[in-house]
Amino acid sequence: MFGSLKKKLNAIVKRFSKKAEEELEPVAEGDTEKMSYEKPAEEKAGKEIVKPKTEAQKPLVKKKIKLFGRITEKELKKSDIENVAKSLKLTLIESDVAYDVAENICDKLERDLVGKVVKRGSVEKIIKRSLKDSLLGILNQKPLEIEKIIESAKKEKRPATIVFVGFNGCGKTTSLAKMAYYLKRRGFKPLIAAADTFRAASIEQLETHGKNLGVDVIKQKYGSDSAAVIYDAREHARANGFDVVLADTAGRSHSNINLMDELRKVCRVNKPDIKILVLDALTGNDVVEQAKRFCDAVGVDGIILTKADVYEKGGSALSACHAIKKPIMFLGVGQEYEDLEKFDAEKIVNSLMGENE
């Protein structure tokens, strides 16, 4: 993830740094000759001598004066930043970063650098620090501690409910199964609710995952009310000592009003503790519209970004976070159950800036 963006960003930073450093090179170096008056040897020795009557009679000698000038500091002007800002904005947009996000990053870079006095060797470091602060400001949303939320529900003697929502084919069902594995390894007892009663073979797919993981699955027949399936699963979990219900839902287009209304009903009836929006990283810039629509409909709490292992551009993560101001909780980084990686903004940004190398 972020592979191509990392290369482009570092190329821009190095190019601008090199240009700025060139302006800190020596501006003049060498010797020149200057005519100057030098005291005669007798005068230097303190002997009394007859001084010349006129200035013209004073002895003149050639004296070499070494001239050497070096600029060691430079104040960055807006004109210095404009080119790097343009290149940066284009690079970000090409990497699936939404236009307004790219503009915000470039504006901050300009605010940070214009008027800054830079020394030799410090330009690259200053630019990277500004970019790092911008990226962390976008990705470092308030964390969602899933384990703490489940523990809090346990104290209330009820199971926590986590509902997975998202577009068709974004990887909800697989992400749910990975989450079941993740929570089970941490000592929790999950129950799966097969509430996607629309997509063919969705229930069978979850049953297979449940069997592989040793996790029970609550289901009804196809066409059943999704809200009712989740409600039954919650009652079963409460009665049988399960810690958390992981509820699948049918994939739906964010532009389909009727399906979004159905999702609102699911959340209204079951009042989930966490609503996770699953986004396919390969979708590109459309993740912004998806994130906004789902968040407006049901109030998304966090994001799982799937296919992060094969997504080189990386911009959709920035765009999704900026669009709804919600944290990325996990990255899907493979096909196995253990391939659910907890998102670490600091680690991602350090890697992007080449600080983990």
C-alpha positions in Angstrom: 0.0 0.0 0.0 1.2 3.5 -0.8 4.1 2.1 -2.9 3.7 4.4 -6.0 2.7 7.4 -3.9 5.8 7.0 -1.7 8.1 7.0 -4.7 6.5 10.1 -6.3 6.4 12.1 -3.0 10.0 11.4 -2.3 11.0 12.3 -5.8 9.2 15.7 -5.5 10.8 16.4 -2.1 14.3 15.5 -3.3 13.9 17.6 -6.5 12.7 20.7 -4.6 15.4 20.2 -1.9 18.1 20.0 -4.4 17.0 23.2 -6.1 16.8 25.0 -2.8 20.2 23.7 -1.8 21.8 24.9 -5.1 20.9 28.4 -4.1 22.9 28.0 -0.9 26.2 27.3 -2.8 29.1 29.8 -2.7 28.4 32.9 -4.8 32.0 34.2 -5.1 35.4 32.7 -4.4 38.9 33.8 -5.4 41.6 36.5 -5.1 41.7 40.0 -6.3 44.4 42.7 -6.2 44.0 46.1 -4.5 46.3 49.1 -4.4 47.0 50.2 -0.8 49.4 52.2 1.2 52.0 50.3 3.2 54.4 51.8 5.8 58.1 51.9 4.8 60.4 49.6 6.7 62.0 52.5 8.5 58.7 53.7 9.8 57.7 50.2 10.9 61.0 50.0 12.9 60.2 53.3 14.7 63.0 55.3 13.0 62.4 59.0 12.2 62.1 59.5 8.5 61.2 62.3 6.2 57.6 61.9 5.3 56.5 62.4 1.6 55.2 65.9 1.0 52.2 64.9 -1.1 49.8 61.9 -1.2 51.1 61.1 -4.7 54.6 60.6 -3.2 53.4 57.9 -0.8 54.7 54.4 -1.7 52.0 52.2 -3.2 52.1 48.4 -3.1 49.9 45.7 -4.5 48.1 43.7 -1.9 46.1 40.6 -2.5 42.7 40.5 -0.8 40.8 37.2 -0.7 37.1 37.5 -1.5 34.8 34.7 -0.3 31.0 34.8 0.0 28.7 32.0 1.0 25.0 32.0 1.5 24.2 29.7 4.4 20.6 30.6 5.0 17.6 31.4 2.7 14.1 32.6 3.4 11.6 30.6 1.3 9.2 32.8 -0.8 5.9 31.9 -2.3 7.5 31.7 -5.7 9.8 29.0 -4.3 6.9 26.9 -3.1 4.5 27.2 -6.1 6.2 24.6 -8.3 6.6 22.0 -5.6 2.9 22.6 -4.5 1.7 22.1 -8.1 3.7 18.9 -8.6 2.5 17.6 -5.2 -1.2 18.3 -5.9 -1.0 16.5 -9.3 0.8 13.5 -7.7 -1.8 13.2 -4.9 -4.7 13.4 -7.3 -3.1 10.8 -9.6 -2.9 8.6 -6.5 -6.6 8.7 -5.8 -6.5 11.4 -3.2 -9.7 13.5 -3.5 -9.1 17.0 -4.9 -10.1 18.9 -1.7 -7.8 16.7 0.4 -4.9 17.3 -2.0 -5.6 21.0 -1.9 -5.6 21.0 1.9 -2.2 19.3 2.0 -0.7 21.7 -0.4 -2.1 24.7 1.3 -0.6 23.6 4.6 2.7 23.0 2.9 2.6 26.6 1.7 1.7 28.0 5.1 4.5 26.0 6.8 7.2 26.9 4.3 6.6 30.4 3.0 8.7 32.8 5.2 10.7 29.9 6.7 14.5 30.5 6.9 16.2 27.3 5.9 19.8 26.3 6.3 22.0 24.0 4.3 20.9 20.4 4.6 17.6 21.2 6.3 15.3 21.7 3.4 14.3 18.1 2.8 13.7 17.5 6.5 11.4 20.6 6.8 9.3 19.6 3.8 8.9 16.0 5.0 7.9 17.2 8.5 5.2 19.4 6.9 3.9 16.5 4.8 4.0 14.1 7.7 2.0 16.5 9.9 -0.6 16.9 7.1 -1.0 13.2 6.5 -1.2 12.4 10.2 -3.8 15.1 10.7 -6.0 13.3 8.2 -5.3 9.6 9.2 -5.1 10.1 13.0 -8.8 10.1 13.7 -10.1 9.3 17.2 -9.4 5.5 17.6 -12.1 3.0 18.0 -11.1 0.4 20.6 -13.2 -2.6 19.6 -12.0 -4.8 22.5 -12.9 -2.1 25.1 -16.4 -1.7 23.6 -17.0 -5.5 23.8 -15.8 -5.5 27.4 -18.1 -2.6 28.3 -21.1 -4.5 26.9 -20.1 -7.6 28.9 -20.3 -5.5 32.1 -23.9 -4.7 31.1 -24.5 -8.4 30.7 -25.3 -8.2 27.0 -23.5 -9.0 23.8 -22.0 -6.2 21.7 -23.3 -5.9 18.2 -21.1 -5.0 15.2 -22.8 -4.5 11.8 -20.8 -4.6 8.6 -22.1 -2.3 5.8 -20.8 -1.4 2.4 -21.0 -1.5 -1.4 -21.6 -4.6 -3.5 -18.5 -6.8 -3.6 -16.4 -4.7 -1.3 -15.4 -7.7 0.9 -17.8 -7.4 3.8 -18.4 -11.1 4.4 -14.7 -12.0 4.2 -13.8 -9.0 6.5 -16.5 -10.3 9.0 -14.9 -13.7 9.0 -11.4 -12.2 9.6 -12.9 -10.2 12.4 -14.4 -13.3 14.0 -10.9 -14.9 13.8 -9.3 -11.8 15.3 -11.7 -11.6 18.2 -11.6 -15.3 18.9 -7.8 -15.2 19.2 -8.2 -12.5 21.8 -10.4 -14.6 24.0 -13.9 -13.4 22.9 -16.8 -15.6 21.9 -18.3 -14.3 18.6 -21.6 -15.2 17.0 -22.2 -14.6 13.3 -25.6 -13.3 12.0 -26.2 -14.1 8.3 -28.3 -11.0 7.6 -27.5 -10.8 3.9 -30.6 -12.6 2.8 -30.4 -11.2 -0.7 -27.2 -12.3 -2.4 -27.2 -15.9 -3.7 -25.0 -18.2 -1.6 -24.2 -15.5 1.0 -25.6 -17.6 3.8 -23.7 -20.7 2.7 -20.5 -18.7 2.4 -20.9 -17.6 6.0 -21.7 -21.1 7.2 -18.5 -22.3 5.6 -16.5 -19.6 7.4 -18.3 -20.5 10.6 -17.4 -24.1 10.2 -13.7 -23.3 9.5 -13.5 -21.0 12.5 -15.6 -22.9 14.9 -18.0 -20.1 15.2 -21.8 -20.5 15.3 -24.0 -18.9 12.6 -27.6 -17.7 13.0 -29.5 -17.7 9.8 -33.0 -17.6 8.3 -34.2 -18.2 4.7 -33.4 -16.0 1.8 -35.7 -13.0 1.6 -36.1 -12.7 5.3 -36.0 -9.4 7.1 -32.4 -8.5 7.8 -33.2 -6.6 10.9 -35.1 -9.6 12.3 -32.1 -11.9 11.6 -29.8 -9.7 13.6 -32.4 -9.3 16.4 -32.7 -13.1 16.8 -28.9 -13.4 16.8 -28.6 -10.9 19.6 -31.3 -12.7 21.7 -29.5 -16.0 21.1 -26.2 -14.5 22.0 -27.6 -13.0 25.2 -29.1 -16.4 26.3 -26.0 -18.4 25.4 -23.1 -16.4 26.7 -21.7 -15.0 23.5 -19.7 -11.8 23.8 -20.3 -10.2 20.4 -22.6 -10.5 17.4 -21.0 -9.9 14.0 -23.8 -9.1 11.5 -23.4 -9.3 7.8 -25.7 -7.2 5.6 -26.4 -7.2 1.9 -24.1 -5.1 -0.3 -25.9 -2.1 -1.7 -25.3 0.9 -3.8 -25.1 4.1 -1.8 -27.3 5.7 -4.5 -30.2 3.2 -4.0 -32.6 5.0 -1.7 -34.8 2.0 -0.9 -31.8 -0.2 0.1 -30.3 2.6 2.2 -33.6 3.0 4.0 -33.5 -0.8 4.7 -30.1 -0.3 6.3 -31.4 2.5 8.4 -34.1 0.1 9.7 -31.5 -2.6 10.5 -29.6 0.0 12.7 -32.7 1.5 14.2 -34.1 -1.9 15.4 -30.8 -3.3 16.6 -28.9 -0.2 17.8 -25.4 -1.7 17.0 -22.5 -0.7 19.2 -20.2 -0.4 16.1 -21.1 0.2 12.5 -18.2 -0.7 10.3 -18.0 0.5 6.7 -16.1 -1.8 4.5 -14.4 -0.1 1.5 -12.6 -1.6 -1.4 -9.3 0.2 -1.8 -9.2 -0.4 -5.5 -12.4 1.6 -6.0 -10.3 4.8 -6.1 -12.0 8.1 -5.6 -15.5 6.8 -5.4 -14.8 5.8 -1.9 -15.4 9.4 -0.9 -19.0 9.3 -2.1 -19.6 5.9 -0.7 -18.2 6.9 2.7 -20.3 10.1 2.8 -23.5 8.4 1.8 -23.2 5.4 4.2 -22.2 7.8 7.0 -25.1 10.1 6.4 -27.5 7.1 6.3 -26.4 5.2 9.5 -23.6 7.1 11.2 -20.5 4.9 10.4 -18.1 4.5 13.3 -15.0 3.0 11.6 -13.6 1.7 8.3 -12.0 -1.5 7.1 -10.1 -1.0 3.9 -9.8 -4.2 1.9 -7.3 -5.2 -0.8 -4.7 -2.9 0.7 -2.0 -5.4 -0.1 -2.5 -5.0 -3.9 -3.3 -1.3 -3.8 -0.2 0.8 -4.7 -1.7 4.3 -4.9 -2.9 4.6 -1.3 -4.9 7.8 -1.8 -8.3 6.3 -1.0 -7.4 5.9 2.6 -6.7 9.6 2.9 -9.8 10.5 1.0 -12.1 8.2 3.1 -10.7 9.5 6.5 -11.0 13.1 5.4 -14.5 12.6 4.0 -16.2 11.3 7.2 -13.6 12.0 9.9 -13.7 8.4 11.1 -10.8 6.1 11.8 -9.5 3.3 9.6 -9.6 0.3 12.0 -8.1 -2.4 9.9 -6.5 -3.2 6.6 -7.4 -6.3 4.6 -4.0 -7.5 3.4 -4.6 -11.0 2.0 -7.0 -13.9 1.7 -6.3 -15.8 4.9 -8.2 -15.3 8.1 -5.2 -13.8 9.8 -4.8 -11.2 7.1 -6.5 -8.4 9.0 -3.9 -5.8 10.0 -4.6 -3.2 12.7 -4.2 0.2 11.1 -1.3 2.3 12.5 -1.3 5.8 11.0 2.1 6.6 12.4 3.7 3.5 10.9 2.0 4.1 7.5 3.1 7.8 7.3 6.7 7.0 8.5 6.9 4.4 5.7 5.5 6.9 3.2 8.1 9.5 4.2 10.9 6.8 4.1 11.5 7.0 7.8 11.3 3.3 8.4 14.1 2.5 6.1 
